[in-house]
Amino acid sequence: MAYMTDAVAEPAADPQPAAHPGAHPGNLPDDGGTIGRALEQAHLITAEQAAEITAFARSHGRPFGDAAVELGVIDQDTLDRAVAEQIGDPGDGWSGEPVTFTRPNSPQAEDYRSIRNALALRWFKHPKGERTLAVVSADRGEGRSLMAANLAAGFAQVGFNTLLVDGDMRHPRQHAIFGISPAVPGLSALLSGARGAQGLVHVLPSMPTLSVLPVGGIPSNPQELLLRETLTQFIDHVRQRFDMIIVDTPAAAVGSDYQIIGSATRGALLVTHASATRSLRARRVVDQCHSFGIPVVGSAMLGVE
């Protein structure tokens, strides 16, 4: 089980819902895209309702799924399950670890969806929030990479165009989770200047709203690469293309890489594990983030019985 606690450092007092970041009429398909078709195929909405939802989505700058929920045509839980089931088997060599997609009806998937929903309201839709987030933890083995993968898949399921970046250039995991060859170039090639960004991001055929940038080759100098302006420039660039950007990071125990990435994303989610995380070490991560001006929007605990 996983759950999210209140923000360790609120981005601002009295958060109010804001318009969906990055949404505009030009990026909303006429029929709701995959989301609209999935709902119609499951007989959860009619063609007339789909047209009504599309019109509302365009006029209010909302993704199709959000518009359907706001109009009361369908509730959020039903939307999550219907979309996950109708899109189909993930294939693509996925490991099965993003349970929000591979096992959408499991209790674990429901926990991740709850965290996703809390983040959507607390950070991504907050007037002073960002559309980018670093996922951090004190030590290895606390579930940080799984959290990043499940959050990215969860946001993609409800229509947000989502980019998952594997920023852990010491012990990368996202390529294995999503069945991407470790031999293909990725973030390390981008930051070193060996490759431009074009062609490095993998759009998953089974979930076209989810893209993954793997690490690629593991460099000998990860901190030096992260300190280059290329990282900030890349994140600023993809903000114009994606609704949500989730960045996996190395554990704090292996270096200060997470601080550099958190400064670029301008926000962090702390992941802890009920049976593995020492509170003092987790508190130190939060304090270090604060010292670098990185808002910690909350903490998510895994392994709770």
Phi and psi in degrees as a GROMACS rama.xvg file:
@    title "Ramachandran Plot"
@    xaxis  label "Phi"
@    yaxis  label "Psi"
@TYPE xy
-134.26  146.934  ALA-2
-149.416  159.005  TYR-3
-110.131  131.589  MET-4
-90.0696  172.404  THR-5
-59.0035  156.122  ASP-6
-57.7255  135.13  ALA-7
-69.9485  -36.6866  VAL-8
-137.036  104.651  ALA-9
-65.1076  139.425  GLU-10
-64.6001  -27.6242  PRO-11
-172.202  163.659  ALA-12
-77.3721  152.947  ALA-13
49.6911  63.5147  ASP-14
-62.168  141.491  PRO-15
-122.677  143.399  GLN-16
-59.1192  140.269  PRO-17
-121.785  170.795  ALA-18
-63.1118  151.721  ALA-19
-56.9932  124.103  HIS-20
-65.6462  130.249  PRO-21
82.7803  -6.53454  GLY-22
-80.1165  140.706  ALA-23
-156.971  161.042  HIS-24
-54.3289  -30.7423  PRO-25
-69.0861  -19.0751  GLY-26
-107.833  18.017  ASN-27
-109.11  114.326  LEU-28
-61.4992  153.229  PRO-29
-58.899  -36.4899  ASP-30
-106.538  14.3557  ASP-31
84.0637  2.29756  GLY-32
61.7063  -144.141  GLY-33
-57.6521  -38.9737  THR-34
-63.9705  -49.8401  ILE-35
-61.6723  -43.3538  GLY-36
-64.7069  -40.1773  ARG-37
-61.2771  -42.5035  ALA-38
-67.7737  -40.4127  LEU-39
-67.5673  -41.3953  GLU-40
-65.0978  -30.1893  GLN-41
-85.4604  2.54878  ALA-42
59.9315  33.926  HIS-43
-93.3508  -20.7803  LEU-44
-139.928  157.287  ILE-45
-94.3976  170.586  THR-46
-62.2555  -37.156  ALA-47
-65.2046  -40.9619  GLU-48
-66.3853  -36.9566  GLN-49
-61.4045  -40.6649  ALA-50
-65.8409  -39.8437  ALA-51
-65.1131  -42.3179  GLU-52
-65.2214  -42.1329  ILE-53
-60.9332  -43.057  THR-54
-63.0455  -41.9444  ALA-55
-65.774  -42.2174  PHE-56
-61.2969  -42.2319  ALA-57
-67.4442  -42.3962  ARG-58
-74.943  -23.3374  SER-59
-110.728  2.40477  HIS-60
65.6825  41.6807  GLY-61
-115.328  150.046  ARG-62
-64.6401  157.343  PRO-63
-56.8828  -46.2238  PHE-64
-61.5988  -44.5838  GLY-65
-61.681  -40.7592  ASP-66
-63.6706  -40.2043  ALA-67
-61.8091  -40.6601  ALA-68
-69.3059  -43.5829  VAL-69
-62.8889  -33.8168  GLU-70
-78.4161  -9.49061  LEU-71
79.0301  13.0329  GLY-72
-71.3941  -31.816  VAL-73
-151.006  150.647  ILE-74
-91.7398  165.036  ASP-75
-63.5481  -43.6143  GLN-76
-63.1962  -42.4269  ASP-77
-64.7807  -39.9895  THR-78
-60.3288  -48.0731  LEU-79
-56.7205  -48.1657  ASP-80
-70.1473  -42.1051  ARG-81
-62.9262  -43.716  ALA-82
-64.4085  -45.7678  VAL-83
-61.6088  -41.3088  ALA-84
-74.9973  -36.61  GLU-85
-78.5643  -27.8932  GLN-86
-64.4625  -32.2212  ILE-87
109.474  -177.56  GLY-88
-62.0285  134.513  ASP-89
-64.7071  -33.1773  PRO-90
53.2021  -143.037  GLY-91
54.8688  14.7687  ASP-92
75.8176  18.3736  GLY-93
-59.5992  148.031  TRP-94
-80.1047  -14.7878  SER-95
92.4841  -3.32683  GLY-96
-73.206  -29.9448  GLU-97
-76.7188  82.5306  PRO-98
-64.4352  -19.9009  VAL-99
-61.0919  -22.1093  THR-100
-109.767  -43.2663  PHE-101
-79.9596  -27.7232  THR-102
-137.08  68.529  ARG-103
-64.4941  -21.5497  PRO-104
-95.3616  3.92915  ASN-105
-77.9634  154.5  SER-106
-58.4619  -34.9756  PRO-107
-63.8593  -41.516  GLN-108
-63.4111  -39.3457  ALA-109
-62.9786  -38.6934  GLU-110
-62.0047  -45.5468  ASP-111
-64.4632  -37.2151  TYR-112
-64.9628  -35.7028  ARG-113
-63.5765  -40.726  SER-114
-66.6483  -41.7216  ILE-115
-57.4182  -46.0826  ARG-116
-64.3808  -39.2653  ASN-117
-63.7331  -41.0838  ALA-118
-66.0584  -39.2628  LEU-119
-59.0935  -39.9021  ALA-120
-83.1504  -37.5026  LEU-121
-82.4079  -30.6232  ARG-122
-126.088  -60.3239  TRP-123
-65.2368  -31.44  PHE-124
-103.213  7.23444  LYS-125
-77.4486  139.414  HIS-126
-54.8249  -32.1652  PRO-127
-105.887  11.5807  LYS-128
-84.7406  179.675  GLY-129
-122.521  171.682  GLU-130
-101.286  11.6328  ARG-131
-123.07  148.552  THR-132
-153.171  131.451  LEU-133
-93.3614  137.058  ALA-134
-102.652  118.156  VAL-135
-124.591  160.281  VAL-136
-155.031  164.58  SER-137
-75.992  -42.8997  ALA-138
-132.712  165.398  ASP-139
-71.2216  155.715  ARG-140
81.0972  13.5829  GLY-141
-98.8669  -1.00832  GLU-142
96.6503  15.9676  GLY-143
-62.3064  -46.4997  ARG-144
-67.4683  -37.762  SER-145
-66.5225  -38.3277  LEU-146
-61.1719  -46.7935  MET-147
-60.3435  -44.5333  ALA-148
-64.4656  -44.07  ALA-149
-71.1909  -35.8985  ASN-150
-65.0346  -44.5545  LEU-151
-61.7416  -46.5945  ALA-152
-64.2634  -37.6051  ALA-153
-65.1908  -43.3808  GLY-154
-66.1213  -39.9774  PHE-155
-64.174  -34.5262  ALA-156
-61.8515  -31.8732  GLN-157
-100.061  19.2357  VAL-158
101.089  -1.03879  GLY-159
-79.1445  128.927  PHE-160
-72.1341  108.167  ASN-161
-117.408  137.149  THR-162
-115.022  126.454  LEU-163
-106.044  119.949  LEU-164
-108.264  126.538  VAL-165
-86.2823  101.277  ASP-166
-94.5157  6.16117  GLY-167
-89.8022  89.9332  ASP-168
-87.5585  15.3386  MET-169
-108.062  -47.3611  ARG-170
-137.353  70.416  HIS-171
-65.5854  146.117  PRO-172
-127.45  -26.8002  ARG-173
-64.2236  -31.7801  GLN-174
-63.0772  -37.8275  HIS-175
-72.4348  -39.1049  ALA-176
-62.3617  -40.0845  ILE-177
-104.868  11.5449  PHE-178
68.6806  36.6079  GLY-179
-101.879  135.063  ILE-180
-60.509  134.353  SER-181
-68.7028  -11.1627  PRO-182
-83.148  -16.3681  ALA-183
-75.273  145.515  VAL-184
-67.6299  154.728  PRO-185
-153.946  -136.234  GLY-186
-58.2489  -41.2543  LEU-187
-63.0366  -37.9147  SER-188
-68.0702  -37.4214  ALA-189
-64.5287  -49.1645  LEU-190
-70.0172  -29.086  LEU-191
-79.8537  -12.4578  SER-192
88.4884  3.30787  GLY-193
-72.6055  -27.5293  ALA-194
-140.485  150.311  ARG-195
-80.8994  173.953  GLY-196
-69.5102  -27.5925  ALA-197
-62.5382  128.996  GLN-198
88.5178  -6.26453  GLY-199
-89.7071  -25.1475  LEU-200
-87.4441  129.472  VAL-201
-100.427  116.989  HIS-202
-85.8526  126.259  VAL-203
-79.9419  119.767  LEU-204
-57.3732  -34.6215  PRO-205
-81.141  -11.0483  SER-206
-146.9  82.2929  MET-207
-64.885  -11.5851  PRO-208
-88.387  1.69566  THR-209
-117.768  125.512  LEU-210
-121.127  147.998  SER-211
-128.58  131.81  VAL-212
-108.523  104.851  LEU-213
-77.5401  175.878  PRO-214
-74.4631  -41.1581  VAL-215
80.7202  -139.501  GLY-216
-66.022  140.955  GLY-217
-83.4352  118.677  ILE-218
-82.2083  162.184  PRO-219
-85.0682  -13.022  SER-220
-130.879  61.2679  ASN-221
-60.2455  -41.1078  PRO-222
-64.9183  -39.5431  GLN-223
-62.712  -38.9612  GLU-224
-67.1396  -41.3575  LEU-225
-66.1345  -30.2017  LEU-226
-75.2612  -11.149  LEU-227
-71.1319  153.993  ARG-228
-63.8625  -16.1667  GLU-229
-58.1616  -38.0158  THR-230
-62.3239  -52.1271  LEU-231
-62.25  -41.0048  THR-232
-62.8795  -40.0384  GLN-233
-64.9526  -47.1825  PHE-234
-63.4075  -41.3259  ILE-235
-62.1084  -35.7075  ASP-236
-69.1921  -47.5771  HIS-237
-73.7256  -16.5548  VAL-238
-58.5994  -29.2009  ARG-239
-77.1582  -17.2679  GLN-240
-105.999  -32.9855  ARG-241
-111.817  149.976  PHE-242
-79.3491  -37.3937  ASP-243
-133.346  137.718  MET-244
-129.858  116.607  ILE-245
-111.253  129.596  ILE-246
-120.292  118.848  VAL-247
-75.1443  146.423  ASP-248
-132.579  162.21  THR-249
-69.9096  154.682  PRO-250
-61.9059  147.946  ALA-251
-60.3841  -27.65  ALA-252
-64.9758  -21.9065  ALA-253
-100.951  0.304517  VAL-254
153.551  -179.315  GLY-255
-97.4989  17.7865  SER-256
-54.2568  -39.7258  ASP-257
-61.8133  -30.3103  TYR-258
-68.442  -40.8155  GLN-259
-65.3588  -43.9862  ILE-260
-68.0873  -42.2745  ILE-261
-61.5984  -35.2462  GLY-262
-65.4715  -34.3409  SER-263
-75.5698  -36.3214  ALA-264
-83.7477  -21.0017  THR-265
67.3795  28.059  ARG-266
-179.774  151.062  GLY-267
-143.389  146.684  ALA-268
-112.599  124.541  LEU-269
-87.9736  127.25  LEU-270
-106.156  130.043  VAL-271
-126.681  166.274  THR-272
-128.204  133.232  HIS-273
-57.6076  -34.8167  ALA-274
-103.844  -0.896016  SER-275
-124.284  -29.8636  ALA-276
-83.9378  130.873  THR-277
-90.1614  129.476  ARG-278
-59.0911  -35.2088  SER-279
-64.438  -41.2444  LEU-280
-68.6186  -38.3213  ARG-281
-65.3314  -41.4662  ALA-282
-62.8076  -35.321  ARG-283
-65.7047  -37.5554  ARG-284
-62.5606  -44.8114  VAL-285
-61.0585  -45.3797  VAL-286
-62.0702  -39.8585  ASP-287
-66.2613  -40.2149  GLN-288
-60.8805  -45.3913  CYS-289
-60.0462  -39.6299  HIS-290
-65.5903  -23.0225  SER-291
-99.2573  8.10032  PHE-292
74.1218  24.5183  GLY-293
-97.4667  115.345  ILE-294
-65.587  130.773  PRO-295
-98.5969  108.202  VAL-296
-79.8687  -12.0313  VAL-297
165.23  178.25  GLY-298
-130.414  142.567  SER-299
-119.108  124.815  ALA-300
-103.261  130.172  MET-301
-104.288  164.223  LEU-302
77.8912  19.1829  GLY-303
-87.1026  127.116  VAL-304
